[in-house]
């Protein structure tokens, strides 16, 4: 007869495994292999132009030829990079002087607009918001001629000052939209508590709403920074190679009458794209988080 001690000394049998759990989810399946293979294919397709830019930037004058675009340099050289830096150094600083104030001013004005349109329900607020958004859908080319006449009559110096004004104006619709959506997700109790304490609209905005607007400011600043940095249309009409941003200088880089220096052109393209690339690499996760912060209310 088995005793209680015998039942205690018997080895404990492992519980049968079920189909759920992490092990079931981590199985390698044909569908998962196909998904990752497709993603890898897309990555390769996207990186092919980057590869051509990179290897060509290190090639000499005779080696940088379209027929040898896929091959590695026969002799690696940094002459293209030094030449591109010498040609683009001044335009790069002018571009920084353009994108920093235009991004900051449009972000601050968009924040004020968004707060007023989200929290101050005055008559005609929706109509004004719709008219502001309408500016996002007007093609720049359609208003370029009257815009040139307007800026010439305004007396604003051409080059960086004019471009700052234009990027602030054309950045207001998207910045207002982003901030309005974010401020609508702010709990009403927070704003009402500030009013109970005697804070007016400006005091509520400055002391309560503005300190919690960092996610939206990150989104807007990244958006405006890249838009102003990569702009070429406004730069062509309202500046020149003497006072324009880096996109104008890059367009004129190494373009002779009959010959194009592909090596220095590729180096200049990489050099001009480094700031925006660094912004997205360093702040990309904050950009996505800021976009999502105002998407769900409550």
C-alpha positions as CSV (number, residue, x, y, z in Angstrom):
1,X,0.0,0.0,0.0
2,X,1.3,3.4,-0.9
3,X,1.8,5.8,1.9
4,X,1.6,9.6,2.0
5,X,5.4,9.7,2.1
6,X,5.6,7.7,-1.1
7,X,3.4,10.2,-2.9
8,X,5.6,13.0,-1.7
9,X,8.8,11.4,-2.9
10,X,7.5,10.6,-6.4
11,X,9.1,12.8,-9.1
12,X,6.9,15.7,-10.2
13,X,5.7,15.3,-13.7
14,X,6.0,18.3,-16.0
15,X,2.8,19.9,-17.2
16,X,2.0,19.3,-20.8
17,X,2.9,22.2,-23.1
18,X,0.2,24.1,-24.8
19,X,0.2,25.7,-28.2
20,X,0.2,29.2,-26.8
21,X,3.0,31.2,-25.2
22,X,6.1,32.8,-26.6
23,X,7.4,29.6,-28.2
24,X,4.4,29.4,-30.4
25,X,4.7,33.0,-31.5
26,X,8.5,32.7,-32.3
27,X,8.2,29.8,-34.6
28,X,9.8,30.3,-38.1
29,X,7.1,30.0,-40.6
30,X,7.1,30.4,-44.4
31,X,5.0,33.5,-44.1
32,X,7.4,35.1,-41.7
33,X,10.4,34.3,-43.9
34,X,8.6,35.8,-46.9
35,X,7.7,38.9,-45.0
36,X,11.3,39.6,-43.9
37,X,12.6,38.7,-47.3
38,X,10.3,41.3,-48.8
39,X,11.3,43.9,-46.2
40,X,15.0,43.2,-47.0
41,X,14.3,43.6,-50.7
42,X,12.8,47.0,-50.0
43,X,15.8,48.1,-47.9
44,X,18.2,47.1,-50.6
45,X,16.2,49.0,-53.2
46,X,16.2,52.1,-51.0
47,X,19.9,51.9,-50.3
48,X,21.1,51.4,-53.9
49,X,21.2,55.1,-54.6
50,X,23.0,55.7,-51.4
51,X,25.6,53.1,-52.4
52,X,26.2,54.8,-55.7
53,X,26.5,58.2,-54.1
54,X,28.9,57.0,-51.5
55,X,31.3,55.1,-53.7
56,X,31.3,57.8,-56.4
57,X,32.2,60.5,-53.9
58,X,35.5,58.7,-53.2
59,X,36.4,58.3,-56.9
60,X,38.9,60.4,-58.8
61,X,38.0,62.5,-61.9
62,X,38.7,59.8,-64.4
63,X,37.2,57.0,-62.3
64,X,33.8,58.8,-61.6
65,X,32.1,57.8,-64.8
66,X,28.4,56.6,-65.2
67,X,29.6,53.4,-66.9
68,X,31.4,52.5,-63.7
69,X,28.8,53.7,-61.2
70,X,28.5,50.3,-59.5
71,X,32.2,49.5,-59.2
72,X,34.3,50.5,-56.2
73,X,36.9,53.3,-56.6
74,X,40.2,52.2,-58.1
75,X,41.9,54.8,-55.9
76,X,40.1,56.1,-52.8
77,X,40.4,59.9,-52.5
78,X,39.0,62.7,-50.3
79,X,39.5,65.4,-52.9
80,X,35.8,65.4,-53.8
81,X,34.8,66.0,-50.2
82,X,37.3,68.8,-49.6
83,X,36.2,70.5,-52.9
84,X,32.5,70.1,-52.0
85,X,33.1,71.5,-48.5
86,X,34.9,74.5,-49.9
87,X,32.1,75.2,-52.4
88,X,29.2,74.6,-49.9
89,X,30.6,75.9,-46.7
90,X,29.1,79.4,-47.0
91,X,25.7,78.2,-48.4
92,X,25.5,75.7,-45.5
93,X,25.8,78.4,-42.9
94,X,23.2,80.5,-44.8
95,X,20.9,77.6,-44.8
96,X,21.3,77.2,-41.0
97,X,20.6,80.9,-40.6
98,X,17.4,80.2,-42.7
99,X,16.0,77.1,-41.1
100,X,16.5,77.9,-37.4
101,X,14.5,81.1,-37.2
102,X,11.9,80.0,-39.7
103,X,11.3,76.7,-37.8
104,X,11.2,78.4,-34.4
105,X,8.9,81.3,-35.5
106,X,6.4,79.0,-37.4
107,X,6.3,76.6,-34.4
108,X,5.6,79.4,-31.9
109,X,2.9,81.0,-34.1
110,X,1.4,77.6,-34.9
111,X,1.2,76.8,-31.2
112,X,-0.6,80.0,-30.4
113,X,-3.0,79.4,-33.3
114,X,-3.6,75.8,-32.3
115,X,-4.4,76.8,-28.7
116,X,-6.8,79.5,-29.6
117,X,-8.6,77.4,-32.2
118,X,-8.8,74.4,-29.9
119,X,-9.8,76.1,-26.6
120,X,-11.4,79.4,-27.5
121,X,-14.7,78.6,-29.3
122,X,-15.5,82.0,-30.7
123,X,-17.9,82.5,-33.6
124,X,-16.4,81.5,-36.9
125,X,-13.5,79.5,-35.4
126,X,-14.1,76.5,-37.7
127,X,-14.3,78.8,-40.7
128,X,-11.0,80.4,-39.8
129,X,-9.4,77.0,-39.2
130,X,-10.6,75.8,-42.6
131,X,-9.2,78.9,-44.4
132,X,-5.8,78.4,-42.7
133,X,-5.8,74.7,-43.8
134,X,-6.7,75.8,-47.3
135,X,-3.2,77.2,-47.6
136,X,-1.8,73.7,-47.5
137,X,-3.5,72.7,-50.7
138,X,-2.5,75.7,-52.9
139,X,0.3,74.8,-55.2
140,X,3.3,77.1,-54.9
141,X,3.6,77.4,-58.6
142,X,0.1,78.8,-58.9
143,X,0.9,81.8,-56.7
144,X,4.6,82.3,-57.6
145,X,4.2,85.3,-59.9
146,X,2.0,87.4,-57.5
147,X,4.1,86.3,-54.6
148,X,7.3,87.5,-56.3
149,X,5.6,90.9,-56.9
150,X,4.4,91.1,-53.3
151,X,7.9,90.3,-51.9
152,X,9.5,92.9,-54.2
153,X,7.1,95.6,-53.1
154,X,7.5,94.7,-49.4
155,X,11.1,95.9,-49.4
156,X,12.4,92.7,-47.6
157,X,16.0,91.9,-48.8
158,X,16.2,88.9,-51.1
159,X,17.9,85.8,-50.0
160,X,17.7,84.5,-46.4
161,X,15.3,87.2,-45.0
162,X,12.8,86.7,-47.7
163,X,13.0,82.9,-47.5
164,X,12.4,83.1,-43.7
165,X,9.2,85.1,-44.2
166,X,8.0,82.7,-46.9
167,X,8.7,79.5,-44.9
168,X,7.0,80.9,-41.8
169,X,3.9,81.9,-43.8
170,X,3.6,78.6,-45.6
171,X,4.5,76.6,-42.5
172,X,1.6,78.0,-40.5
173,X,-1.2,75.7,-41.9
174,X,0.6,72.4,-41.0
175,X,1.9,73.7,-37.6
176,X,-1.5,75.0,-36.7
177,X,-3.1,71.7,-37.6
178,X,-0.6,69.7,-35.5
179,X,-0.9,71.9,-32.4
180,X,-4.7,72.1,-32.6
181,X,-5.0,68.3,-32.7
182,X,-2.7,68.0,-29.8
183,X,-4.4,70.7,-27.6
184,X,-7.7,69.1,-28.2
185,X,-6.4,66.0,-26.5
186,X,-5.4,67.9,-23.4
187,X,-7.8,67.1,-20.5
188,X,-10.4,69.8,-20.0
189,X,-10.0,69.5,-16.2
190,X,-6.4,70.8,-16.6
191,X,-7.6,74.0,-18.3
192,X,-10.6,74.5,-16.0
193,X,-8.3,74.2,-12.9
194,X,-6.2,77.0,-14.3
195,X,-9.2,79.2,-14.8
196,X,-10.4,78.4,-11.3
197,X,-7.1,79.7,-10.0
198,X,-7.7,82.9,-11.8
199,X,-5.5,82.4,-14.9
200,X,-6.6,84.0,-18.1
201,X,-6.2,82.6,-21.6
202,X,-2.6,83.8,-22.1
203,X,-1.6,82.7,-18.6
204,X,-3.1,79.3,-19.1
205,X,-1.3,78.9,-22.3
206,X,2.1,80.0,-21.0
207,X,2.0,78.3,-17.6
208,X,-0.1,75.2,-18.2
209,X,-0.3,74.2,-21.8
210,X,3.0,75.3,-23.2
211,X,5.2,73.2,-20.8
212,X,3.4,70.0,-21.9
213,X,3.7,70.8,-25.6
214,X,7.1,69.4,-26.1
215,X,6.0,66.4,-28.2
216,X,4.2,68.6,-30.7
217,X,7.1,71.1,-30.8
218,X,9.5,68.2,-31.7
219,X,7.2,67.2,-34.6
220,X,6.8,70.7,-35.9
221,X,10.5,71.6,-35.6
222,X,11.6,68.5,-37.4
223,X,9.0,69.0,-40.1
224,X,9.8,72.7,-40.7
225,X,13.5,72.1,-40.5
226,X,13.5,69.4,-43.3
227,X,11.0,71.4,-45.4
228,X,13.1,74.6,-45.3
229,X,16.4,72.8,-45.7
230,X,15.3,70.8,-48.8
231,X,13.4,73.7,-50.5
232,X,14.5,74.5,-54.0
233,X,11.5,76.3,-55.6
234,X,11.5,79.3,-53.3
235,X,15.3,79.4,-53.3
236,X,15.3,79.7,-57.1
237,X,12.9,82.6,-57.3
238,X,13.9,84.6,-54.2
239,X,17.7,84.1,-54.0
240,X,20.8,83.5,-56.0
241,X,24.1,81.7,-55.7
242,X,25.5,84.6,-53.8
243,X,22.9,84.8,-51.0
244,X,20.9,81.6,-51.4
245,X,20.7,78.3,-49.5
246,X,22.6,75.1,-50.1
247,X,20.2,73.7,-52.6
248,X,21.1,76.5,-55.0
249,X,24.8,76.0,-54.5
250,X,24.4,72.2,-54.9
251,X,22.6,72.7,-58.2
252,X,25.4,74.8,-59.5
253,X,28.2,72.6,-58.1
254,X,30.6,71.3,-60.7
255,X,28.4,72.1,-63.6
256,X,30.6,73.3,-66.4
257,X,29.7,74.1,-70.0
258,X,30.3,70.6,-71.3
259,X,31.5,68.4,-68.3
260,X,30.0,67.4,-65.0
261,X,32.3,66.3,-62.2
262,X,30.2,63.4,-60.7
263,X,32.5,62.8,-57.8
264,X,32.3,66.3,-56.4
265,X,28.5,66.4,-57.1
266,X,27.9,63.2,-55.2
267,X,30.1,64.4,-52.3
268,X,28.1,67.7,-52.2
269,X,24.8,65.8,-52.3
270,X,25.8,63.7,-49.3
271,X,27.2,66.7,-47.5
272,X,24.0,68.7,-48.0
273,X,21.8,65.8,-46.8
274,X,23.8,65.1,-43.6
275,X,22.0,67.6,-41.4
276,X,18.5,66.3,-42.2
277,X,19.7,62.7,-41.9
278,X,21.2,63.3,-38.5
279,X,17.9,65.0,-37.4
280,X,15.9,62.0,-38.3
281,X,18.4,59.5,-36.9
282,X,18.6,61.3,-33.5
283,X,15.0,62.5,-33.2
284,X,13.1,60.0,-35.3
285,X,11.5,58.2,-32.4
286,X,10.4,61.5,-30.9
287,X,8.9,62.5,-34.2
288,X,6.7,59.4,-34.3
289,X,5.8,59.7,-30.6
290,X,4.8,63.3,-31.1
291,X,2.6,62.5,-34.0
292,X,0.9,59.8,-32.0
293,X,0.5,61.9,-28.8
294,X,-2.4,63.9,-30.2
295,X,-4.0,61.1,-32.1
296,X,-6.0,59.6,-29.2
297,X,-8.1,61.7,-26.9
298,X,-8.7,60.8,-23.3
